[in-house]
């Protein structure tokens, strides 16, 4: 990926333009992280902090607010740094925390970390999230590899003016949005892991029982408030995507109990370390 856009001239892209800002952030990461490209990016969702224990030996860490274009997270369970680590022969960028639409962020801000990572050389992007189980067979604490998604956010990171040259056109094929190769590697790393379809809603409110029934009819196994816009942005720039959901609660109406974000964080913390092992296992097999 570091060679995908060798002829980009930063001076030709306005500093206020999303791709230009991502280029600036990537340049700052290279400067602050000791130079050279990174190979894999990991975006950690709510409560996934414990996964960092298995994501390589820490070499450098930078606060996201010290980089161009990053917004402060307002969501409990999201950190605010990017870590440079090494797993085998791969340099890994791990973003602790993400931006969401429901925080008032633009789509460009939501996908800024992914664009920055790809421009830093990452040709593999691992997107993680905490999700509610629409599939009645899923249990809290279970990890699920995302096989496909339903984008019900009403947004796309490619809306608006066309991407500047030399970036690809905005009409992106999402037939294999979630890389079959990476999904197979995840299965090798954790043979008991299952696959499912992730439905992304705008949030921040949880869904109603009636909405969950509709999602189940549409083929969704999981529901959450992130990931799909980042997937689109990563695929637009040519990166492979592995999506991982951690089931933190049954979706609305399944158990009759009210949903609580603190319970989401508790469930994530208990299982995130195991999911970190899965991610590390995939990276070691690349």
VEXMI-206932 format. One line per 5 residues: for each residue z, y, x of C-alpha. Coordinates in steps of 0.2 Angstrom, whole numbers, plus 2048, in hexadecimal, padded with zeros to 3 digits. Layout:
N
Z,Y,X; ...
END
This chain:
286
800,800,800; 803,80C,80F; 7F0,80B,812; 7EB,80D,800; 7E9,820,800
7E6,823,813; 7DC,833,80F; 7E8,83C,805; 7EA,84E,80A; 7FB,855,804
7F5,867,805; 7E8,863,7F8; 7F4,85E,7EB; 7FF,86B,7E3; 812,86A,7E8
816,86B,7D5; 80A,85C,7D1; 813,84C,7CE; 809,842,7DB; 80B,850,7E8
81E,850,7E5; 81F,83D,7E7; 815,83F,7F7; 822,84C,7FE; 830,840,7F9
828,832,802; 825,83C,811; 838,841,811; 83D,82F,80F; 832,82A,81F
83B,838,828; 84D,834,823; 84B,821,823; 844,820,835; 831,820,832
825,813,82E; 820,80B,81D; 82B,801,811; 825,7F2,809; 82F,7EF,7F9
837,7FA,7ED; 846,7F5,7E1; 84B,800,7D3; 85D,7FC,7CD; 861,7FD,7BA
872,800,7B2; 880,7F6,7BA; 875,7EE,7C7; 87E,7F6,7D6; 886,7E5,7DB
874,7DF,7DF; 873,7EA,7EE; 87F,7DE,7F8; 870,7D2,7F8; 862,7DE,7FC
862,7DE,80F; 86B,7E7,81D; 86D,7F9,81A; 864,804,827; 864,815,81F
86A,81D,80E; 864,82E,807; 86A,836,7F7; 85C,838,7EA; 860,84A,7E7
85C,84E,7F9; 84A,848,7F6; 83D,852,7ED; 83B,84F,7DA; 84A,844,7D6
855,848,7C7; 868,845,7C6; 86C,836,7BB; 877,839,7AC; 87A,827,7A8
889,81D,7AD; 885,80E,7B8; 877,817,7C2; 87A,81C,7D4; 871,82A,7DD
86A,824,7ED; 85B,81B,7F5; 85F,80E,802; 854,807,810; 858,7F5,814
84F,7E6,81D; 84D,7D5,815; 843,7C9,821; 835,7D3,828; 834,7DF,818
83B,7F0,817; 843,7F3,806; 846,804,7FD; 853,801,7F0; 856,80F,7E3
867,80F,7DB; 864,817,7CA; 855,81D,7C1; 850,82B,7B5; 84D,828,7A3
844,831,795; 853,833,78A; 85B,83D,798; 84E,84B,794; 844,846,7A3
831,847,7A3; 827,837,7A5; 822,83E,7B7; 835,83E,7BB; 838,82D,7B4
82B,825,7BF; 82E,830,7CE; 837,823,7D8; 82A,816,7D6; 81C,822,7DB
826,827,7EA; 829,815,7EF; 817,810,7EE; 812,820,7F8; 820,81A,805
815,80A,807; 81D,7FE,7FA; 810,7F3,7F3; 81D,7E9,7E9; 829,7F1,7DD
837,7E8,7D5; 83D,7F0,7C5; 84E,7EB,7BE; 857,7EF,7AD; 865,7EB,7A2
85E,7E5,791; 863,7DF,780; 85F,7CE,77B; 852,7CD,76C; 84F,7BB,770
85D,7B1,767; 85D,7A4,775; 862,7B1,783; 874,7B2,789; 87D,7C1,790
87D,7C0,7A3; 86C,7B7,7A3; 85E,7BE,7AE; 84C,7BF,7A7; 83C,7C2,7B0
831,7CD,7A6; 820,7C6,7A2; 819,7D4,798; 81F,7E4,78F; 81E,7EE,77F
81D,801,782; 825,808,773; 82B,818,77C; 81D,822,776; 819,828,787
80E,824,796; 810,82B,7A8; 7FD,82D,7A8; 7FC,839,79A; 7F6,84B,79E
7EA,850,7AC; 7E1,842,7B5; 7E9,83D,7C5; 7E3,847,7D4; 7D7,840,7E1
7D9,833,7EA; 7E4,82B,7DD; 7DC,81E,7D0; 7D6,823,7BF; 7E3,823,7B1
7DC,814,7A7; 7E6,806,7AF; 7E4,7F4,7AB; 7F5,7EC,7A6; 7EF,7DB,7A3
7FA,7D4,7B1; 807,7E3,7B1; 814,7D7,7B7; 80D,7CE,7C6; 80A,7BB,7C3
80D,7B8,7D6; 81E,7C1,7D6; 823,7B8,7C6; 81F,7A7,7CF; 829,7AC,7DE
838,7B1,7D2; 837,79F,7CB; 837,798,7DC; 847,7A2,7E1; 850,79E,7D0
848,78F,7C8; 852,791,7B8; 84D,7A3,7B5; 843,7A6,7A4; 835,7B2,7A0
835,7BE,792; 82C,7CE,78A; 835,7DE,78C; 834,7EC,77E; 838,7FE,784
83F,80A,778; 842,81D,77B; 855,81D,778; 862,822,77B; 868,81A,76B
868,808,769; 85C,800,75C; 860,7FB,74A; 861,7E9,744; 851,7EC,73B
848,7F3,74A; 84E,7E3,754; 846,7D8,747; 836,7E2,748; 836,7E0,75B
839,7CD,75A; 82A,7CC,74E; 820,7D6,75B; 824,7C9,768; 832,7D2,772
840,7C8,77A; 849,7D6,782; 84B,7E9,77E; 850,7F7,789; 84D,80A,78D
844,809,79E; 838,800,7A9; 827,800,7A0; 822,812,7A6; 827,80E,7B8
81C,7FE,7B6; 80D,808,7B0; 80F,814,7BF; 811,806,7CC; 801,7FD,7C5
7F8,80E,7C5; 7FB,80F,7D8; 7F7,7FD,7DB; 808,7F5,7DE; 80D,7E4,7D8
81C,7E5,7CC; 82A,7D8,7C9; 835,7DD,7BA; 846,7D5,7B8; 852,7D8,7A9
864,7D3,7A8; 86A,7CF,797; 879,7DA,794; 87B,7D8,781; 874,7D1,772
869,7DD,769; 86E,7E6,759; 872,7DB,74A; 873,7CB,754; 886,7C9,755
88B,7D7,749; 895,7DF,756; 892,7F2,75B; 889,7F5,76C; 892,7FE,77A
88B,804,78A; 89B,800,793; 899,7EE,78E; 887,7EF,795; 88E,7F5,7A6
89B,7E7,7A6; 88E,7D9,7A3; 883,7E0,7B0; 890,7E1,7BE; 894,7CF,7BB
883,7C8,7BD; 87A,7D5,7C8; 87F,7CD,7D8; 877,7BD,7D3; 867,7C7,7CE
868,7CF,7DF; 866,7BE,7E7; 857,7BB,7DC; 84F,7CB,7E2; 853,7C7,7F4
84B,7B5,7F2; 83B,7BD,7EC; 83A,7C9,7FA; 83D,7BB,807; 82E,7B2,7FF
822,7C0,800
END
